[in-house]
Amino acid sequence: MVFVNPSMNYRDLIDQLSSKTGRSKKETKELLGVAVEKLTEQLSEGRGVSIPDLGTFTTKTTEKKKVYNPHYEDYIMVPPKRTVEFSPSAGLKESVKFSEGGGDE
Amino acid sequence: MSEKITFKELVDLIATQSNQSRNSTNSFIHELVDIIENGLKKSGSVSISGFGKFELRWMKPRTGVNPQTGEELSIPGQNKVVFKPYKNLREDVNKPFSHLESKVVGDEKDSSESTPDTSDSKETNEGYDEDPFESMLNDSDWNSAFYSAEEGVEKPEKADEPNAAYSSVSSASVSVDELLIERENPKFAKEKEAVKQETEDKAIAKKESDKPAAIPNKEKIAEEVQKSGSFKWSYAAAVIIALLAFIILFFMIQRFQSGDSQTQQNQIEMATPAPDATDSSPAVSDDTEPEPPGGGPQTEFDTSPLTVEPGQSLWIIAESELGNPYLWPVLYNLNRDVLENPNQLPEASDIQIPDISDPENLNEFEREQVALGYFSLYEWNRANNPDEARFFLWAVGVCSPDLLDQPPADVDPDDLEFARNR
């Protein structure tokens, strides 16, 4: 069987968060759910959000562009697309710079 | 697009939605950030269900140049934080453009129609709403847009120059194509020769049609290019199918010749704790031995409830909750009373999530549960999707060979044969 790399999954996150904030797991889940929902909502409307000590979420719209598709032997017009970009804060960058759990390249 | 909301506004929004005080929401987010940071330091990746995943990526040391002094400096290796948005977030953010699809456009250009406006990118997006093929032929904005983007610098003044530019574009595209095909399969070399010839011919033909009329017959060329593209594709597909057929035939003959005893042995080798191997070489036995059961025999999972959110699947839940998507059959097996069809997860249904301590190293009981999960899938598929059922039985054998020897319910002998010998 194929197993993925060890990682902190959602469950671990909820566990730690609830023990730190003294909320029940259910409450923690709900509150985190609301936070994620609101964040997503703002990003969907194209607004950036910056969270202190973590970083800034912004959206970036790529223009439509013409690329060569070797399969069609022709140029393809790729439509514009909006994606989420995250730029970590200076503090976060610095603190994880030389930590152990880095993935490959 | 450069609009932003402040952190305070975000906290306000969350606080009102969840009926919490601003203070507690604020501290909640700060704790969250803390945990994300620590999680990144320790395990290198933190996943937030329905949102995305923060990961560390190791950047190798490299040399850079100081842009001010031109001096070379070495940049040491370091971790970089990357954020991968999950599907939900990606789709939500891309909503304004989600109805657009990429479309094929000809690579020819038309000097008479080109208008020198470069700032119409917003406007031309509307072209996507029309029928793609028709708009491709009619929408002059499109062509002018590529035109100004690609060759805006050296805009032609005479009628001859576009042709020269065109042929250089075309030859470049051919060479890219060559490389790609060659890398995929050297056997295509001959085919490629022919294709190249064809494309060159086309290019010449186009050039000639360009010269006298100045307005080339765009429809014709576009159609031609599309036709040639689809023709090649079907040709390549036929070759691949033929190759596959040969390979399958070859393997079938081999299996037939090697006989039963051979396959039996193969099967034993495939099963993890091979008894022969452990006897003959103790060094190997350490590796093949199953993990020691964690703290006495377990009979039931500790579970916790979860309400399914829209867009989630068992696979996604298994990935975010259990840490390994391949464990999803456990979820199905545990929640069979709620889930009738393993492939359909009703929105807002409450399901039980088992507690799996370490998805990397399952203990014996958990392995068996996974196997049972696959077995329940086998049973469902046997009733509803008989063609694929045997693959699930095979997966049962991979997780727990014992279970395959003593199946908890009736299995089809043919399927059992398949699961053992695959």
HADDOCK unambig.tbl for C-alpha pairs under 7 A between the chains (distance, minus, plus):
assign (segid A and resid 3 and name CA) (segid B and resid 324 and name CA) 6.37 0.50 0.50
assign (segid A and resid 3 and name CA) (segid B and resid 360 and name CA) 5.97 0.50 0.50
assign (segid A and resid 4 and name CA) (segid B and resid 324 and name CA) 6.25 0.50 0.50
assign (segid A and resid 6 and name CA) (segid B and resid 43 and name CA) 6.76 0.50 0.50
assign (segid A and resid 7 and name CA) (segid B and resid 43 and name CA) 5.47 0.50 0.50
assign (segid A and resid 7 and name CA) (segid B and resid 44 and name CA) 6.70 0.50 0.50
assign (segid A and resid 7 and name CA) (segid B and resid 45 and name CA) 5.11 0.50 0.50
assign (segid A and resid 7 and name CA) (segid B and resid 46 and name CA) 6.25 0.50 0.50
assign (segid A and resid 8 and name CA) (segid B and resid 39 and name CA) 6.30 0.50 0.50
assign (segid A and resid 8 and name CA) (segid B and resid 43 and name CA) 6.43 0.50 0.50
assign (segid A and resid 8 and name CA) (segid B and resid 45 and name CA) 5.89 0.50 0.50
assign (segid A and resid 8 and name CA) (segid B and resid 46 and name CA) 4.73 0.50 0.50
assign (segid A and resid 8 and name CA) (segid B and resid 47 and name CA) 6.35 0.50 0.50
assign (segid A and resid 9 and name CA) (segid B and resid 46 and name CA) 5.98 0.50 0.50
assign (segid A and resid 9 and name CA) (segid B and resid 47 and name CA) 5.09 0.50 0.50
assign (segid A and resid 9 and name CA) (segid B and resid 320 and name CA) 5.68 0.50 0.50
assign (segid A and resid 9 and name CA) (segid B and resid 321 and name CA) 6.46 0.50 0.50
assign (segid A and resid 9 and name CA) (segid B and resid 323 and name CA) 6.08 0.50 0.50
assign (segid A and resid 10 and name CA) (segid B and resid 47 and name CA) 5.60 0.50 0.50
assign (segid A and resid 10 and name CA) (segid B and resid 48 and name CA) 5.32 0.50 0.50
assign (segid A and resid 10 and name CA) (segid B and resid 49 and name CA) 5.92 0.50 0.50
assign (segid A and resid 10 and name CA) (segid B and resid 320 and name CA) 5.63 0.50 0.50
assign (segid A and resid 10 and name CA) (segid B and resid 321 and name CA) 5.87 0.50 0.50
assign (segid A and resid 11 and name CA) (segid B and resid 321 and name CA) 5.53 0.50 0.50
assign (segid A and resid 17 and name CA) (segid B and resid 31 and name CA) 6.92 0.50 0.50
assign (segid A and resid 17 and name CA) (segid B and resid 32 and name CA) 6.52 0.50 0.50
assign (segid A and resid 21 and name CA) (segid B and resid 28 and name CA) 6.74 0.50 0.50
assign (segid A and resid 31 and name CA) (segid B and resid 18 and name CA) 6.60 0.50 0.50
assign (segid A and resid 34 and name CA) (segid B and resid 14 and name CA) 6.26 0.50 0.50
assign (segid A and resid 34 and name CA) (segid B and resid 18 and name CA) 6.82 0.50 0.50
assign (segid A and resid 35 and name CA) (segid B and resid 14 and name CA) 5.77 0.50 0.50
assign (segid A and resid 36 and name CA) (segid B and resid 51 and name CA) 6.39 0.50 0.50
assign (segid A and resid 38 and name CA) (segid B and resid 14 and name CA) 6.56 0.50 0.50
assign (segid A and resid 40 and name CA) (segid B and resid 89 and name CA) 6.27 0.50 0.50
assign (segid A and resid 43 and name CA) (segid B and resid 93 and name CA) 6.16 0.50 0.50
assign (segid A and resid 44 and name CA) (segid B and resid 92 and name CA) 5.57 0.50 0.50
assign (segid A and resid 44 and name CA) (segid B and resid 93 and name CA) 4.13 0.50 0.50
assign (segid A and resid 46 and name CA) (segid B and resid 1 and name CA) 5.82 0.50 0.50
assign (segid A and resid 47 and name CA) (segid B and resid 1 and name CA) 6.75 0.50 0.50
assign (segid A and resid 47 and name CA) (segid B and resid 2 and name CA) 6.98 0.50 0.50
assign (segid A and resid 47 and name CA) (segid B and resid 3 and name CA) 5.07 0.50 0.50
assign (segid A and resid 47 and name CA) (segid B and resid 4 and name CA) 4.84 0.50 0.50
assign (segid A and resid 47 and name CA) (segid B and resid 5 and name CA) 6.56 0.50 0.50
assign (segid A and resid 48 and name CA) (segid B and resid 3 and name CA) 6.29 0.50 0.50
assign (segid A and resid 48 and name CA) (segid B and resid 4 and name CA) 4.41 0.50 0.50
assign (segid A and resid 48 and name CA) (segid B and resid 5 and name CA) 6.31 0.50 0.50
assign (segid A and resid 49 and name CA) (segid B and resid 4 and name CA) 5.88 0.50 0.50
assign (segid A and resid 49 and name CA) (segid B and resid 5 and name CA) 5.59 0.50 0.50
assign (segid A and resid 49 and name CA) (segid B and resid 6 and name CA) 6.43 0.50 0.50
assign (segid A and resid 49 and name CA) (segid B and resid 7 and name CA) 6.75 0.50 0.50
assign (segid A and resid 50 and name CA) (segid B and resid 6 and name CA) 6.72 0.50 0.50
assign (segid A and resid 50 and name CA) (segid B and resid 7 and name CA) 6.09 0.50 0.50
assign (segid A and resid 51 and name CA) (segid B and resid 7 and name CA) 5.88 0.50 0.50
assign (segid A and resid 54 and name CA) (segid B and resid 33 and name CA) 5.96 0.50 0.50
assign (segid A and resid 66 and name CA) (segid B and resid 146 and name CA) 6.87 0.50 0.50
assign (segid A and resid 70 and name CA) (segid B and resid 177 and name CA) 5.40 0.50 0.50
assign (segid A and resid 72 and name CA) (segid B and resid 229 and name CA) 4.84 0.50 0.50
assign (segid A and resid 73 and name CA) (segid B and resid 229 and name CA) 6.31 0.50 0.50
assign (segid A and resid 74 and name CA) (segid B and resid 104 and name CA) 6.91 0.50 0.50
assign (segid A and resid 74 and name CA) (segid B and resid 105 and name CA) 6.97 0.50 0.50
assign (segid A and resid 74 and name CA) (segid B and resid 106 and name CA) 6.37 0.50 0.50
assign (segid A and resid 74 and name CA) (segid B and resid 107 and name CA) 6.52 0.50 0.50
assign (segid A and resid 75 and name CA) (segid B and resid 104 and name CA) 6.08 0.50 0.50
assign (segid A and resid 75 and name CA) (segid B and resid 105 and name CA) 5.54 0.50 0.50
assign (segid A and resid 75 and name CA) (segid B and resid 106 and name CA) 6.18 0.50 0.50
assign (segid A and resid 75 and name CA) (segid B and resid 107 and name CA) 5.83 0.50 0.50
assign (segid A and resid 76 and name CA) (segid B and resid 102 and name CA) 6.43 0.50 0.50
assign (segid A and resid 76 and name CA) (segid B and resid 103 and name CA) 5.47 0.50 0.50
assign (segid A and resid 76 and name CA) (segid B and resid 104 and name CA) 4.47 0.50 0.50
assign (segid A and resid 76 and name CA) (segid B and resid 105 and name CA) 5.61 0.50 0.50
assign (segid A and resid 77 and name CA) (segid B and resid 102 and name CA) 5.29 0.50 0.50
assign (segid A and resid 77 and name CA) (segid B and resid 103 and name CA) 5.28 0.50 0.50
assign (segid A and resid 77 and name CA) (segid B and resid 104 and name CA) 6.21 0.50 0.50
assign (segid A and resid 77 and name CA) (segid B and resid 105 and name CA) 6.52 0.50 0.50
assign (segid A and resid 78 and name CA) (segid B and resid 102 and name CA) 4.54 0.50 0.50
assign (segid A and resid 78 and name CA) (segid B and resid 103 and name CA) 6.94 0.50 0.50
assign (segid A and resid 79 and name CA) (segid B and resid 100 and name CA) 6.02 0.50 0.50
assign (segid A and resid 79 and name CA) (segid B and resid 101 and name CA) 6.10 0.50 0.50
assign (segid A and resid 79 and name CA) (segid B and resid 102 and name CA) 5.60 0.50 0.50
assign (segid A and resid 80 and name CA) (segid B and resid 97 and name CA) 6.60 0.50 0.50
assign (segid A and resid 81 and name CA) (segid B and resid 94 and name CA) 6.17 0.50 0.50
assign (segid A and resid 81 and name CA) (segid B and resid 97 and name CA) 6.07 0.50 0.50
assign (segid A and resid 82 and name CA) (segid B and resid 93 and name CA) 6.28 0.50 0.50
assign (segid A and resid 82 and name CA) (segid B and resid 94 and name CA) 4.86 0.50 0.50
assign (segid A and resid 83 and name CA) (segid B and resid 90 and name CA) 6.49 0.50 0.50
assign (segid A and resid 83 and name CA) (segid B and resid 93 and name CA) 6.34 0.50 0.50
assign (segid A and resid 83 and name CA) (segid B and resid 94 and name CA) 6.41 0.50 0.50
assign (segid A and resid 86 and name CA) (segid B and resid 83 and name CA) 6.04 0.50 0.50
assign (segid A and resid 88 and name CA) (segid B and resid 81 and name CA) 6.62 0.50 0.50
assign (segid A and resid 92 and name CA) (segid B and resid 37 and name CA) 6.86 0.50 0.50
assign (segid A and resid 93 and name CA) (segid B and resid 80 and name CA) 6.89 0.50 0.50
assign (segid A and resid 93 and name CA) (segid B and resid 81 and name CA) 6.91 0.50 0.50
assign (segid A and resid 96 and name CA) (segid B and resid 41 and name CA) 5.65 0.50 0.50
assign (segid A and resid 96 and name CA) (segid B and resid 79 and name CA) 6.45 0.50 0.50
assign (segid A and resid 97 and name CA) (segid B and resid 78 and name CA) 5.19 0.50 0.50
assign (segid A and resid 97 and name CA) (segid B and resid 79 and name CA) 4.60 0.50 0.50
assign (segid A and resid 97 and name CA) (segid B and resid 80 and name CA) 6.77 0.50 0.50
assign (segid A and resid 98 and name CA) (segid B and resid 78 and name CA) 5.84 0.50 0.50
assign (segid A and resid 98 and name CA) (segid B and resid 79 and name CA) 6.16 0.50 0.50
assign (segid A and resid 99 and name CA) (segid B and resid 41 and name CA) 5.37 0.50 0.50
assign (segid A and resid 100 and name CA) (segid B and resid 41 and name CA) 6.61 0.50 0.50
assign (segid A and resid 100 and name CA) (segid B and resid 42 and name CA) 6.71 0.50 0.50
assign (segid A and resid 101 and name CA) (segid B and resid 41 and name CA) 6.01 0.50 0.50
assign (segid A and resid 101 and name CA) (segid B and resid 42 and name CA) 5.54 0.50 0.50
assign (segid A and resid 101 and name CA) (segid B and resid 43 and name CA) 4.77 0.50 0.50
assign (segid A and resid 101 and name CA) (segid B and resid 44 and name CA) 4.18 0.50 0.50
assign (segid A and resid 102 and name CA) (segid B and resid 44 and name CA) 5.15 0.50 0.50
assign (segid A and resid 102 and name CA) (segid B and resid 56 and name CA) 4.99 0.50 0.50
assign (segid A and resid 102 and name CA) (segid B and resid 57 and name CA) 5.40 0.50 0.50
assign (segid A and resid 102 and name CA) (segid B and resid 58 and name CA) 5.42 0.50 0.50
assign (segid A and resid 102 and name CA) (segid B and resid 79 and name CA) 6.27 0.50 0.50
assign (segid A and resid 103 and name CA) (segid B and resid 44 and name CA) 6.55 0.50 0.50
assign (segid A and resid 103 and name CA) (segid B and resid 56 and name CA) 5.74 0.50 0.50
assign (segid A and resid 103 and name CA) (segid B and resid 57 and name CA) 4.80 0.50 0.50
assign (segid A and resid 103 and name CA) (segid B and resid 58 and name CA) 5.81 0.50 0.50
assign (segid A and resid 104 and name CA) (segid B and resid 57 and name CA) 5.98 0.50 0.50
assign (segid A and resid 104 and name CA) (segid B and resid 58 and name CA) 5.59 0.50 0.50
assign (segid A and resid 105 and name CA) (segid B and resid 57 and name CA) 5.45 0.50 0.50
assign (segid A and resid 105 and name CA) (segid B and resid 58 and name CA) 4.43 0.50 0.50
assign (segid A and resid 105 and name CA) (segid B and resid 59 and name CA) 5.19 0.50 0.50
assign (segid A and resid 105 and name CA) (segid B and resid 60 and name CA) 6.62 0.50 0.50
